[in-house]
Amino acid sequence: MLLLQLYLFFGLVLHKVIWEALRHKSISKPSESGSAILTLIKIVKVGVLIGILVQIWLPDILPIATESFNIRSTGTVIYTVGLATAIIGRFQLGDNWANIESGQVLQDQNVVASGIYSYIRHPIYVGDLLLLTGLELALNSWMVLGVLILTPVVLFKAMKEERMLAEKLTGYDIYCQRSKRFIPFVF
């Protein structure tokens, strides 16, 4: 169990380190608004991350099963796929990434339609949802149902983001016709 906990913990830390390193890499990006709502959102996100990191080290919270090997194994695979998907998506987006809270199109932003983005428009969202689902399953926790609550919120955010990008980013509407939102070849 300790190896699983270490794997889950350091996967989340790696995810956060990559985001912070790539976010700070480009100095030429406009500064993000410092509104109270954005600050609150960032505080909540950090609080959730800390809560998840703490949960990794606690005994099973709301355990799904007493014999949990299969659930934990399945969860670990889903977690790994989600972590890889989100990280690949973030690297392939490169300097075209804007923080989710800012909801902006960057001055020199381009449509990224290659790599993982040739299959789905939102690999980071998909990856993060898979990561959270897998993490809760790997922890044998019924808290995995919380991802069901989060999924429509992410879907709504993705659709809102797509409308904005189609309005403001040349070629994004054509890209949307060629790619799927979340599931390759399906949706």
N, C-alpha and C positions, 0 to 999 in steps of 0.2 A: 504494500500500500504506500509506503514511503516513496518508492520510485515513481509511482503514479502521481502522487502529490507534488513531487519535485518537477515532474514533466509538465503538469498543468500550470503550476506556479511560474516556471521559467518561460513557458510558452506565452503566457499573458504579459510577463515582463518584457519579453522580446517584442511582442506586438506593440506595446506602449513605447519602448525605446525607438523602434523603427519609425513610428508616427512622429514622435518628438524630433528625432534627428532629421527626418525629411521635411518636417514643417519648418524647422529653423534653418534649413539648408539655403533656401532662397531668400536673400535679403531684399530683393527688388519688389516683393509682393506688397500690396497695400496693407497697412495695419488694420487689424480687425476692430470693429466697433467695441467700445468698452461699456456698453449699456448694462444696466442692472440685470436685465433678463438673461443676456448672454453670460454674464458672470455667474448668475444662479444656475444656469444650465451646466456650465463647466464644473461648478462645485458639486452638483448632483452627480455628474458623470464620474468625478474623482471619488465621491462617496460610494457609488455603486462598485467601482473598480476595487476600492479598498475592502468593501464588504465581500466581494467575490474572492479576493485574495485571502481574506481571513477564513471564509467558508472552506477553502481547500484544506485547511489545517484542523478543522473541527471534526468531531465524530459525525457520522451520517446524520444529516438533517432531513427529517421526513423521508426515511428510507423507502424505496420502492420494493425491494425484495431482501430477504435474509440471505439467500444464495445469490450474490450479485455479480459473479464473475462475467456472465454473458452481457449483462447490462453495462457493466464498467468497460468491458472490451469494446462493445459497440459504441459506447460513448467516446472512448478514446480515439477510435477511428474517425468518427464524425468530427470531433474536436480538431484532429490533425488536418482533415480535409478543409475544415472551416478556417483554421489558422493559415494554412498554405494559400487558400483562395484569397483571403483578405490581404495577405502580405504581397502575393503576386500582383493582385489588382492595384495595390498602393504603389508598388514599384513601377508598374507599367503606366500608371496615370502620371507619374513624375511631377513636373511643375504645373500640370493642369489641375492639380488637386487644390480645392479650397475647403476650409474647415466647414463641417456640416452646419454649425451654428450660424455662419456668416451668410449663407445662401446667396452667393455672388458669382458672377462670371468675371474671371480675371482678365486683365487688359490684353495679354498675349495668349489667352487660352485657345486651344485647338481641340477638335473632336478626336478622341483616341478610339480607334476602331480596329485595332490589331491586337494580337495576343488573346488573352482571356476576354478582352472587350469585343472581340469579333463574335463571341458566343452570347455573352450577357452584358447588359448595360450597367449593372450594379454589383460587381463581384465583391466589393468591400462590404456592402450591406449583407449580401448572401453569406459571405464568409463569416462575418461577425455573428449572424443568426445561427449558422451551423456550429460555430465555436461555442456559443453559449449553450445550445442544445446539447452538444457533445460533452461539455464540461459538467452540466448538471446530471447527465446520464452517467458519466464517469464517476461522479460523486454519489451515485445511487440515490438521487434526490428527486422527490416529486416537485421540487421547485422548477423542474424542466417545464412545467405547465406555464410558468411565467413567460416563457418565450412565445407561447401562443398569444398572450396579451400584447407582447412587444411587436409581433409580426405585422399586424394591421397598421400600427404606428409607423413602422419602417416602410411599409408599402405606400401609405399615404405620403410620407416624406419623399419617397422616390418619385411618385407621380407628380408631386408639386415641383420637385427639382427638374423633372423632365419638361414640364410646361415652361418653366423659366428658361431652361437651356434652349428649347426649341424657338423661343422668342428672341433670345439674345445671342445665340452662338450659331454662326453660319454652318449649315450642313448637318446640324444635330437632328433635325426632323427626318432627313433622309436616312441617317444612321439608325434612327428608331424603327424605320420600316424594314431594315435589314437584320436587326438583332432582336433578341428576346430580353425581357426585363430581368427575370430572376432565374429561370430554368432553361438551359440550352435546348433549342428546338421545340419548346413547349409553351412557356409563358414568360 
